[in-house]
Amino acid sequence: MRMQLSQKEIVKCAKSRLCPICGGKTRLKIREDTVLKNYPLYCPKCKQETLIEAENLKVTIIKKQEH
C-alpha cells in the first residue's frame, strides 16, 4: 500500500546533504527511504566529487584505495 504525501510533507522528510570536503551545500536531498550505492556526490562550490552510500538517512563516504 502506498501512502500519499503532500508536497509540504515530502519537503519536510527530505534532508539536504553537505559536501564532506568543504561543508558547502550540494544539490542532493535524500529521504528516509532513499538507498544510494556508489553515488558520485558533486559539490558545485569546491568542484569535487565524492563517492557515497546512503541508507536510512545515514551517509557513508567511500574512500578510494590508492595504488
PDB file of N, CA, C and O in Angstrom:
ATOM      1  N   MET A   1       0.834  -1.168   0.000  1.00  0.00           N
ATOM      2  CA  MET A   1       0.000   0.000   0.000  1.00  0.00           C
ATOM      3  C   MET A   1       0.894   1.251   0.000  1.00  0.00           C
ATOM      4  O   MET A   1       1.823   1.352   0.801  1.00  0.00           O
ATOM      5  N   ARG A   2       0.618   2.168  -0.870  1.00  0.00           N
ATOM      6  CA  ARG A   2       1.378   3.413  -0.957  1.00  0.00           C
ATOM      7  C   ARG A   2       0.656   4.510  -0.198  1.00  0.00           C
ATOM      8  O   ARG A   2      -0.571   4.607  -0.216  1.00  0.00           O
ATOM      9  N   MET A   3       1.446   5.329   0.465  1.00  0.00           N
ATOM     10  CA  MET A   3       0.890   6.439   1.212  1.00  0.00           C
ATOM     11  C   MET A   3       1.041   7.712   0.388  1.00  0.00           C
ATOM     12  O   MET A   3       2.106   7.956  -0.179  1.00  0.00           O
ATOM     13  N   GLN A   4       0.018   8.504   0.318  1.00  0.00           N
ATOM     14  CA  GLN A   4       0.080   9.763  -0.404  1.00  0.00           C
ATOM     15  C   GLN A   4       0.580  10.854   0.541  1.00  0.00           C
ATOM     16  O   GLN A   4      -0.015  11.091   1.592  1.00  0.00           O
ATOM     17  N   LEU A   5       1.670  11.514   0.163  1.00  0.00           N
ATOM     18  CA  LEU A   5       2.202  12.615   0.951  1.00  0.00           C
ATOM     19  C   LEU A   5       1.999  13.914   0.198  1.00  0.00           C
ATOM     20  O   LEU A   5       2.097  13.960  -1.029  1.00  0.00           O
ATOM     21  N   SER A   6       1.717  14.958   0.939  1.00  0.00           N
ATOM     22  CA  SER A   6       1.601  16.263   0.300  1.00  0.00           C
ATOM     23  C   SER A   6       3.003  16.785  -0.004  1.00  0.00           C
ATOM     24  O   SER A   6       3.984  16.278   0.541  1.00  0.00           O
ATOM     25  N   GLN A   7       3.105  17.783  -0.860  1.00  0.00           N
ATOM     26  CA  GLN A   7       4.397  18.356  -1.228  1.00  0.00           C
ATOM     27  C   GLN A   7       5.106  18.899   0.009  1.00  0.00           C
ATOM     28  O   GLN A   7       6.325  18.782   0.127  1.00  0.00           O
ATOM     29  N   LYS A   8       4.357  19.483   0.919  1.00  0.00           N
ATOM     30  CA  LYS A   8       4.933  20.037   2.150  1.00  0.00           C
ATOM     31  C   LYS A   8       5.534  18.927   3.012  1.00  0.00           C
ATOM     32  O   LYS A   8       6.597  19.114   3.602  1.00  0.00           O
ATOM     33  N   GLU A   9       4.872  17.785   3.091  1.00  0.00           N
ATOM     34  CA  GLU A   9       5.374  16.657   3.872  1.00  0.00           C
ATOM     35  C   GLU A   9       6.620  16.052   3.239  1.00  0.00           C
ATOM     36  O   GLU A   9       7.535  15.632   3.947  1.00  0.00           O
ATOM     37  N   ILE A  10       6.660  16.004   1.909  1.00  0.00           N
ATOM     38  CA  ILE A  10       7.822  15.467   1.201  1.00  0.00           C
ATOM     39  C   ILE A  10       9.038  16.349   1.458  1.00  0.00           C
ATOM     40  O   ILE A  10      10.126  15.836   1.721  1.00  0.00           O
ATOM     41  N   VAL A  11       8.872  17.653   1.385  1.00  0.00           N
ATOM     42  CA  VAL A  11       9.971  18.582   1.636  1.00  0.00           C
ATOM     43  C   VAL A  11      10.443  18.452   3.081  1.00  0.00           C
ATOM     44  O   VAL A  11      11.643  18.518   3.350  1.00  0.00           O
ATOM     45  N   LYS A  12       9.520  18.269   3.998  1.00  0.00           N
ATOM     46  CA  LYS A  12       9.856  18.129   5.408  1.00  0.00           C
ATOM     47  C   LYS A  12      10.663  16.851   5.651  1.00  0.00           C
ATOM     48  O   LYS A  12      11.548  16.841   6.506  1.00  0.00           O
ATOM     49  N   CYS A  13      10.376  15.780   4.918  1.00  0.00           N
ATOM     50  CA  CYS A  13      11.068  14.495   5.076  1.00  0.00           C
ATOM     51  C   CYS A  13      12.453  14.513   4.450  1.00  0.00           C
ATOM     52  O   CYS A  13      13.328  13.766   4.888  1.00  0.00           O
ATOM     53  N   ALA A  14      12.673  15.332   3.453  1.00  0.00           N
ATOM     54  CA  ALA A  14      13.951  15.345   2.731  1.00  0.00           C
ATOM     55  C   ALA A  14      15.006  16.102   3.526  1.00  0.00           C
ATOM     56  O   ALA A  14      14.725  17.133   4.137  1.00  0.00           O
ATOM     57  N   LYS A  15      16.218  15.577   3.506  1.00  0.00           N
ATOM     58  CA  LYS A  15      17.340  16.206   4.195  1.00  0.00           C
ATOM     59  C   LYS A  15      18.399  16.577   3.171  1.00  0.00           C
ATOM     60  O   LYS A  15      18.767  15.762   2.326  1.00  0.00           O
ATOM     61  N   SER A  16      18.886  17.806   3.248  1.00  0.00           N
ATOM     62  CA  SER A  16      19.956  18.246   2.352  1.00  0.00           C
ATOM     63  C   SER A  16      21.277  17.669   2.824  1.00  0.00           C
ATOM     64  O   SER A  16      21.499  17.495   4.022  1.00  0.00           O
ATOM     65  N   ARG A  17      22.138  17.379   1.887  1.00  0.00           N
ATOM     66  CA  ARG A  17      23.457  16.825   2.199  1.00  0.00           C
ATOM     67  C   ARG A  17      24.509  17.894   1.988  1.00  0.00           C
ATOM     68  O   ARG A  17      24.453  18.642   1.012  1.00  0.00           O
ATOM     69  N   LEU A  18      25.469  17.968   2.898  1.00  0.00           N
ATOM     70  CA  LEU A  18      26.576  18.902   2.774  1.00  0.00           C
ATOM     71  C   LEU A  18      27.794  18.180   2.217  1.00  0.00           C
ATOM     72  O   LEU A  18      27.946  16.969   2.378  1.00  0.00           O
ATOM     73  N   CYS A  19      28.650  18.938   1.565  1.00  0.00           N
ATOM     74  CA  CYS A  19      29.872  18.391   0.995  1.00  0.00           C
ATOM     75  C   CYS A  19      30.794  17.936   2.126  1.00  0.00           C
ATOM     76  O   CYS A  19      31.045  18.707   3.053  1.00  0.00           O
ATOM     77  N   PRO A  20      31.304  16.704   2.073  1.00  0.00           N
ATOM     78  CA  PRO A  20      32.208  16.240   3.117  1.00  0.00           C
ATOM     79  C   PRO A  20      33.588  16.896   3.062  1.00  0.00           C
ATOM     80  O   PRO A  20      34.356  16.798   4.018  1.00  0.00           O
ATOM     81  N   ILE A  21      33.906  17.561   1.956  1.00  0.00           N
ATOM     82  CA  ILE A  21      35.225  18.189   1.797  1.00  0.00           C
ATOM     83  C   ILE A  21      35.215  19.632   2.296  1.00  0.00           C
ATOM     84  O   ILE A  21      36.036  20.004   3.134  1.00  0.00           O
ATOM     85  N   CYS A  22      34.279  20.454   1.781  1.00  0.00           N
ATOM     86  CA  CYS A  22      34.272  21.875   2.135  1.00  0.00           C
ATOM     87  C   CYS A  22      33.110  22.280   3.043  1.00  0.00           C
ATOM     88  O   CYS A  22      33.120  23.377   3.602  1.00  0.00           O
ATOM     89  N   GLY A  23      32.115  21.412   3.196  1.00  0.00           N
ATOM     90  CA  GLY A  23      30.964  21.736   4.047  1.00  0.00           C
ATOM     91  C   GLY A  23      29.894  22.560   3.355  1.00  0.00           C
ATOM     92  O   GLY A  23      28.915  22.957   3.986  1.00  0.00           O
ATOM     93  N   GLY A  24      30.068  22.823   2.057  1.00  0.00           N
ATOM     94  CA  GLY A  24      29.093  23.595   1.298  1.00  0.00           C
ATOM     95  C   GLY A  24      27.857  22.770   0.961  1.00  0.00           C
ATOM     96  O   GLY A  24      27.869  21.542   1.044  1.00  0.00           O
ATOM     97  N   LYS A  25      26.800  23.463   0.581  1.00  0.00           N
ATOM     98  CA  LYS A  25      25.565  22.779   0.206  1.00  0.00           C
ATOM     99  C   LYS A  25      25.716  22.092  -1.141  1.00  0.00           C
ATOM    100  O   LYS A  25      26.295  22.647  -2.074  1.00  0.00           O
ATOM    101  N   THR A  26      25.190  20.886  -1.228  1.00  0.00           N
ATOM    102  CA  THR A  26      25.126  20.188  -2.504  1.00  0.00           C
ATOM    103  C   THR A  26      23.668  20.230  -2.967  1.00  0.00           C
ATOM    104  O   THR A  26      22.804  20.733  -2.248  1.00  0.00           O
ATOM    105  N   ARG A  27      23.400  19.719  -4.125  1.00  0.00           N
ATOM    106  CA  ARG A  27      22.026  19.730  -4.639  1.00  0.00           C
ATOM    107  C   ARG A  27      21.281  18.443  -4.297  1.00  0.00           C
ATOM    108  O   ARG A  27      20.145  18.245  -4.726  1.00  0.00           O
ATOM    109  N   LEU A  28      21.925  17.572  -3.524  1.00  0.00           N
ATOM    110  CA  LEU A  28      21.343  16.281  -3.194  1.00  0.00           C
ATOM    111  C   LEU A  28      20.456  16.386  -1.957  1.00  0.00           C
ATOM    112  O   LEU A  28      20.864  16.924  -0.929  1.00  0.00           O
ATOM    113  N   LYS A  29      19.250  15.868  -2.071  1.00  0.00           N
ATOM    114  CA  LYS A  29      18.350  15.723  -0.933  1.00  0.00           C
ATOM    115  C   LYS A  29      17.939  14.266  -0.883  1.00  0.00           C
ATOM    116  O   LYS A  29      17.574  13.680  -1.902  1.00  0.00           O
ATOM    117  N   ILE A  30      17.997  13.683   0.301  1.00  0.00           N
ATOM    118  CA  ILE A  30      17.578  12.295   0.434  1.00  0.00           C
ATOM    119  C   ILE A  30      16.468  12.195   1.469  1.00  0.00           C
ATOM    120  O   ILE A  30      16.373  13.007   2.390  1.00  0.00           O
ATOM    121  N   ARG A  31      15.636  11.184   1.294  1.00  0.00           N
ATOM    122  CA  ARG A  31      14.552  10.912   2.233  1.00  0.00           C
ATOM    123  C   ARG A  31      14.901   9.680   3.038  1.00  0.00           C
ATOM    124  O   ARG A  31      15.908   9.026   2.770  1.00  0.00           O
ATOM    125  N   GLU A  32      14.074   9.357   4.024  1.00  0.00           N
ATOM    126  CA  GLU A  32      14.329   8.201   4.879  1.00  0.00           C
ATOM    127  C   GLU A  32      14.369   6.896   4.088  1.00  0.00           C
ATOM    128  O   GLU A  32      15.098   5.974   4.456  1.00  0.00           O
ATOM    129  N   ASP A  33      13.600   6.808   3.016  1.00  0.00           N
ATOM    130  CA  ASP A  33      13.539   5.566   2.246  1.00  0.00           C
ATOM    131  C   ASP A  33      14.515   5.541   1.064  1.00  0.00           C
ATOM    132  O   ASP A  33      14.457   4.627   0.241  1.00  0.00           O
ATOM    133  N   THR A  34      15.404   6.523   0.968  1.00  0.00           N
ATOM    134  CA  THR A  34      16.377   6.579  -0.116  1.00  0.00           C
ATOM    135  C   THR A  34      17.539   5.633   0.162  1.00  0.00           C
ATOM    136  O   THR A  34      18.060   5.585   1.277  1.00  0.00           O
ATOM    137  N   VAL A  35      17.939   4.880  -0.862  1.00  0.00           N
ATOM    138  CA  VAL A  35      19.105   3.995  -0.776  1.00  0.00           C
ATOM    139  C   VAL A  35      20.023   4.340  -1.939  1.00  0.00           C
ATOM    140  O   VAL A  35      19.612   4.293  -3.099  1.00  0.00           O
ATOM    141  N   LEU A  36      21.272   4.687  -1.625  1.00  0.00           N
ATOM    142  CA  LEU A  36      22.266   5.018  -2.641  1.00  0.00           C
ATOM    143  C   LEU A  36      23.467   4.104  -2.470  1.00  0.00           C
ATOM    144  O   LEU A  36      23.902   3.851  -1.347  1.00  0.00           O
ATOM    145  N   LYS A  37      24.002   3.611  -3.568  1.00  0.00           N
ATOM    146  CA  LYS A  37      25.215   2.794  -3.563  1.00  0.00           C
ATOM    147  C   LYS A  37      26.169   3.385  -4.590  1.00  0.00           C
ATOM    148  O   LYS A  37      25.796   3.569  -5.748  1.00  0.00           O
ATOM    149  N   ASN A  38      27.383   3.681  -4.182  1.00  0.00           N
ATOM    150  CA  ASN A  38      28.413   4.234  -5.076  1.00  0.00           C
ATOM    151  C   ASN A  38      27.910   5.462  -5.833  1.00  0.00           C
ATOM    152  O   ASN A  38      28.079   5.555  -7.049  1.00  0.00           O
ATOM    153  N   TYR A  39      27.302   6.387  -5.130  1.00  0.00           N
ATOM    154  CA  TYR A  39      26.739   7.591  -5.736  1.00  0.00           C
ATOM    155  C   TYR A  39      27.802   8.696  -5.774  1.00  0.00           C
ATOM    156  O   TYR A  39      28.387   9.021  -4.740  1.00  0.00           O
ATOM    157  N   PRO A  40      28.055   9.269  -6.941  1.00  0.00           N
ATOM    158  CA  PRO A  40      29.037  10.356  -7.034  1.00  0.00           C
ATOM    159  C   PRO A  40      28.409  11.693  -6.623  1.00  0.00           C
ATOM    160  O   PRO A  40      27.699  12.319  -7.411  1.00  0.00           O
ATOM    161  N   LEU A  41      28.672  12.119  -5.402  1.00  0.00           N
ATOM    162  CA  LEU A  41      28.153  13.382  -4.877  1.00  0.00           C
ATOM    163  C   LEU A  41      29.056  14.510  -5.357  1.00  0.00           C
ATOM    164  O   LEU A  41      30.248  14.531  -5.047  1.00  0.00           O
ATOM    165  N   TYR A  42      28.490  15.451  -6.117  1.00  0.00           N
ATOM    166  CA  TYR A  42      29.254  16.564  -6.678  1.00  0.00           C
ATOM    167  C   TYR A  42      28.957  17.837  -5.915  1.00  0.00           C
ATOM    168  O   TYR A  42      27.797  18.146  -5.639  1.00  0.00           O
ATOM    169  N   CYS A  43      30.000  18.578  -5.573  1.00  0.00           N
ATOM    170  CA  CYS A  43      29.846  19.857  -4.879  1.00  0.00           C
ATOM    171  C   CYS A  43      30.127  20.989  -5.870  1.00  0.00           C
ATOM    172  O   CYS A  43      31.236  21.078  -6.398  1.00  0.00           O
ATOM    173  N   PRO A  44      29.139  21.856  -6.132  1.00  0.00           N
ATOM    174  CA  PRO A  44      29.372  22.961  -7.063  1.00  0.00           C
ATOM    175  C   PRO A  44      30.297  24.042  -6.498  1.00  0.00           C
ATOM    176  O   PRO A  44      30.849  24.843  -7.252  1.00  0.00           O
ATOM    177  N   LYS A  45      30.465  24.065  -5.177  1.00  0.00           N
ATOM    178  CA  LYS A  45      31.319  25.078  -4.563  1.00  0.00           C
ATOM    179  C   LYS A  45      32.805  24.740  -4.733  1.00  0.00           C
ATOM    180  O   LYS A  45      33.572  25.558  -5.238  1.00  0.00           O
ATOM    181  N   CYS A  46      33.209  23.538  -4.314  1.00  0.00           N
ATOM    182  CA  CYS A  46      34.632  23.167  -4.412  1.00  0.00           C
ATOM    183  C   CYS A  46      34.938  22.338  -5.655  1.00  0.00           C
ATOM    184  O   CYS A  46      36.095  22.016  -5.922  1.00  0.00           O
ATOM    185  N   LYS A  47      33.901  21.994  -6.412  1.00  0.00           N
ATOM    186  CA  LYS A  47      34.023  21.257  -7.669  1.00  0.00           C
ATOM    187  C   LYS A  47      34.700  19.895  -7.494  1.00  0.00           C
ATOM    188  O   LYS A  47      35.426  19.430  -8.372  1.00  0.00           O
ATOM    189  N   GLN A  48      34.447  19.270  -6.343  1.00  0.00           N
ATOM    190  CA  GLN A  48      34.978  17.942  -6.054  1.00  0.00           C
ATOM    191  C   GLN A  48      33.841  16.933  -6.105  1.00  0.00           C
ATOM    192  O   GLN A  48      32.680  17.268  -5.868  1.00  0.00           O
ATOM    193  N   GLU A  49      34.194  15.697  -6.416  1.00  0.00           N
ATOM    194  CA  GLU A  49      33.223  14.615  -6.459  1.00  0.00           C
ATOM    195  C   GLU A  49      33.652  13.553  -5.449  1.00  0.00           C
ATOM    196  O   GLU A  49      34.820  13.164  -5.416  1.00  0.00           O
ATOM    197  N   THR A  50      32.712  13.083  -4.624  1.00  0.00           N
ATOM    198  CA  THR A  50      32.985  12.090  -3.605  1.00  0.00           C
ATOM    199  C   THR A  50      31.990  10.960  -3.750  1.00  0.00           C
ATOM    200  O   THR A  50      30.796  11.206  -3.920  1.00  0.00           O
ATOM    201  N   LEU A  51      32.460   9.724  -3.686  1.00  0.00           N
ATOM    202  CA  LEU A  51      31.553   8.585  -3.728  1.00  0.00           C
ATOM    203  C   LEU A  51      30.958   8.364  -2.346  1.00  0.00           C
ATOM    204  O   LEU A  51      31.675   8.327  -1.346  1.00  0.00           O
ATOM    205  N   ILE A  52      29.622   8.216  -2.302  1.00  0.00           N
ATOM    206  CA  ILE A  52      28.947   7.994  -1.028  1.00  0.00           C
ATOM    207  C   ILE A  52      27.975   6.829  -1.145  1.00  0.00           C
ATOM    208  O   ILE A  52      27.607   6.407  -2.242  1.00  0.00           O
ATOM    209  N   GLU A  53      27.573   6.326   0.005  1.00  0.00           N
ATOM    210  CA  GLU A  53      26.474   5.385   0.121  1.00  0.00           C
ATOM    211  C   GLU A  53      25.531   5.960   1.159  1.00  0.00           C
ATOM    212  O   GLU A  53      25.978   6.602   2.109  1.00  0.00           O
ATOM    213  N   ALA A  54      24.233   5.742   0.995  1.00  0.00           N
ATOM    214  CA  ALA A  54      23.264   6.266   1.946  1.00  0.00           C
ATOM    215  C   ALA A  54      22.128   5.277   2.131  1.00  0.00           C
ATOM    216  O   ALA A  54      21.640   4.671   1.177  1.00  0.00           O
ATOM    217  N   GLU A  55      21.720   5.130   3.387  1.00  0.00           N
ATOM    218  CA  GLU A  55      20.578   4.291   3.722  1.00  0.00           C
ATOM    219  C   GLU A  55      20.053   4.745   5.076  1.00  0.00           C
ATOM    220  O   GLU A  55      20.829   4.959   6.007  1.00  0.00           O
ATOM    221  N   ASN A  56      18.740   4.891   5.186  1.00  0.00           N
ATOM    222  CA  ASN A  56      18.095   5.349   6.426  1.00  0.00           C
ATOM    223  C   ASN A  56      18.679   6.673   6.916  1.00  0.00           C
ATOM    224  O   ASN A  56      18.919   6.842   8.112  1.00  0.00           O
ATOM    225  N   LEU A  57      18.906   7.605   6.001  1.00  0.00           N
ATOM    226  CA  LEU A  57      19.462   8.938   6.267  1.00  0.00           C
ATOM    227  C   LEU A  57      20.884   8.914   6.816  1.00  0.00           C
ATOM    228  O   LEU A  57      21.380   9.946   7.267  1.00  0.00           O
ATOM    229  N   LYS A  58      21.547   7.768   6.790  1.00  0.00           N
ATOM    230  CA  LYS A  58      22.937   7.664   7.214  1.00  0.00           C
ATOM    231  C   LYS A  58      23.807   7.637   5.967  1.00  0.00           C
ATOM    232  O   LYS A  58      23.665   6.753   5.122  1.00  0.00           O
ATOM    233  N   VAL A  59      24.704   8.606   5.854  1.00  0.00           N
ATOM    234  CA  VAL A  59      25.571   8.726   4.685  1.00  0.00           C
ATOM    235  C   VAL A  59      26.970   8.269   5.056  1.00  0.00           C
ATOM    236  O   VAL A  59      27.523   8.688   6.073  1.00  0.00           O
ATOM    237  N   THR A  60      27.542   7.397   4.214  1.00  0.00           N
ATOM    238  CA  THR A  60      28.890   6.891   4.410  1.00  0.00           C
ATOM    239  C   THR A  60      29.738   7.310   3.218  1.00  0.00           C
ATOM    240  O   THR A  60      29.341   7.129   2.067  1.00  0.00           O
ATOM    241  N   ILE A  61      30.909   7.872   3.502  1.00  0.00           N
ATOM    242  CA  ILE A  61      31.832   8.271   2.448  1.00  0.00           C
ATOM    243  C   ILE A  61      32.678   7.062   2.084  1.00  0.00           C
ATOM    244  O   ILE A  61      33.246   6.405   2.957  1.00  0.00           O
ATOM    245  N   ILE A  62      32.759   6.773   0.790  1.00  0.00           N
ATOM    246  CA  ILE A  62      33.562   5.662   0.298  1.00  0.00           C
ATOM    247  C   ILE A  62      34.926   6.211  -0.087  1.00  0.00           C
ATOM    248  O   ILE A  62      35.035   7.051  -0.981  1.00  0.00           O
ATOM    249  N   LYS A  63      35.942   5.746   0.573  1.00  0.00           N
ATOM    250  CA  LYS A  63      37.300   6.202   0.256  1.00  0.00           C
ATOM    251  C   LYS A  63      37.902   5.269  -0.776  1.00  0.00           C
ATOM    252  O   LYS A  63      37.890   4.049  -0.611  1.00  0.00           O
ATOM    253  N   LYS A  64      38.424   5.849  -1.833  1.00  0.00           N
ATOM    254  CA  LYS A  64      39.067   5.063  -2.878  1.00  0.00           C
ATOM    255  C   LYS A  64      40.429   4.612  -2.389  1.00  0.00           C
ATOM    256  O   LYS A  64      41.160   5.386  -1.772  1.00  0.00           O
ATOM    257  N   GLN A  65      40.767   3.386  -2.656  1.00  0.00           N
ATOM    258  CA  GLN A  65      42.095   2.883  -2.295  1.00  0.00           C
ATOM    259  C   GLN A  65      43.089   3.359  -3.318  1.00  0.00           C
ATOM    260  O   GLN A  65      42.864   3.256  -4.524  1.00  0.00           O
ATOM    261  N   GLU A  66      44.186   3.881  -2.828  1.00  0.00           N
ATOM    262  CA  GLU A  66      45.246   4.359  -3.735  1.00  0.00           C
ATOM    263  C   GLU A  66      46.235   3.232  -3.955  1.00  0.00           C
ATOM    264  O   GLU A  66      46.581   2.499  -3.028  1.00  0.00           O
ATOM    265  N   HIS A  67      46.685   3.102  -5.190  1.00  0.00           N
ATOM    266  CA  HIS A  67      47.631   2.023  -5.539  1.00  0.00           C
ATOM    267  C   HIS A  67      49.043   2.461  -5.371  1.00  0.00           C
ATOM    268  O   HIS A  67      49.964   1.684  -5.619  1.00  0.00           O
TER     269      HIS A  67
END
